[in-house]
Amino acid sequence: MKHSVFIRFVFPSVIAMILFIALPIGSVFVQSLFIEHEQVLKVSENCGPFGCTQSTSVDAAATAKLRGDQPLGRFEGFGTYLGRNHLAVDAVREAWGNSTGIGHFLNQMMNLRFYRALGFTLTYTFLVTPFVVLLGLGMALLIDSLPNKIKGPTIFVTLLPMIVTPLIGSLILFWMVDARGILGASLAQLVGDPNLSLKASLPLTWIMLIVYGIWHSAPFAFIVLYAGLQTVPQDTLEAAMVDGANRFQRIAFVVVPHLIPLVVFITLMQLMDNFRVFEPIVGFQSQANATSLSWIIFNDLRGTDTQLFGSAAATSMLTILGIAVLIAPTVIRTRREFKLRRGV
């Protein structure tokens, strides 16, 4: 392809990426370098027959003028990133110096808002992603072996969790695990503890959110891998059968290698999606036991009377950086394999 033809071909995509990806990210980064103006206070003196008293109030006009003159806020640089609500460099250094062991240090880190959210986000991502891939592959192989008459209804039922929106699905499960719900009451009766509450226990809350994440995302992996199964070369499968390979060997040495590109695609999508976990936390109202980086952004913008744009922007940039770090090894490995196949 000629360079001029290639440039005309990719030009619309490049412009769209600049307008809808690069510029918004750049805008968020600039906002993360500023913090909100403090309210301008005025002191008034009220004098009466028994003396004078002073009162402090907010000067609304001066505050509005200040925010109008400097809409981005006060320049803070990277202070927001390094402050206690984010990377908390000073607090981490102090915790490391005062810790008696790695366990004690991690406990202290969990007292910091950002690291507590990061801990759950990473745990959720690294547990949900592999289980989604494995469960999706298992469902695809199982349903592909079913008789044609029941394949259609089975596929429809399997896709139901993906059809339900994340917030509605989490609310439904939230009601089910309530002490008066079918799952919560059954579990309390099973363990013999009528006071058992899945919502009050931190470990049970994390398990509940992770199980929901697997349940909601597995149909996506299933439908992609099921479509990939339809492209497996039948000649190769028949040759493997002639050579005496059993079903497990055919899956391990023929089917799975053929599906590796799809597995990589699903893994990348799930890593990015799970690292931004938000709806289940809101639906389960689990902020006391589990928060995520996306929930911190929401809380900074809607959780207080003052919208903390700088703090939300800094968390957004750290989230983007975290996703980039997570997917970088897979992208690098895929690119290296692509070059090897092409003999570059």
HELIX and SHEET records of a PDB file:
HELIX    1   1 HIS A    3  MET A   17  1                                  15    
HELIX    2   2 ILE A   18  ALA A   22  3                                   5    
HELIX    3   3 LEU A   23  SER A   32  1                                  10    
HELIX    4   4 ALA A   60  ASP A   69  1                                  10    
HELIX    5   5 GLY A   79  LEU A   82  1                                   4    
HELIX    6   6 VAL A   89  ASN A   98  1                                  10    
HELIX    7   7 ILE A  102  MET A  109  1                                   8    
HELIX    8   8 ARG A  113  ASP A  144  1                                  32    
HELIX    9   9 ASN A  148  ILE A  163  1                                  16    
HELIX   10  10 PRO A  166  MET A  176  1                                  11    
HELIX   11  11 ILE A  182  VAL A  191  1                                  10    
HELIX   12  12 LEU A  202  LEU A  229  1                                  28    
HELIX   13  13 GLN A  234  VAL A  242  1                                   9    
HELIX   14  14 ARG A  247  ARG A  250  1                                   4    
HELIX   15  15 ILE A  251  VAL A  255  3                                   5    
HELIX   16  16 VAL A  256  ASN A  274  1                                  19    
HELIX   17  17 GLU A  279  PHE A  284  1                                   6    
HELIX   18  18 LEU A  293  ARG A  302  1                                  10    
HELIX   19  19 PHE A  309  ARG A  342  1                                  34    
SHEET    1   A 2 PHE A  34  ILE A  35  0                                        
SHEET    2   A 2 ARG A  74  PHE A  75 -1                                        
SHEET    1   B 2 LEU A  41  GLY A  48  0                                        
SHEET    2   B 2 GLY A  51  VAL A  58 -1                                        
END                                                                             
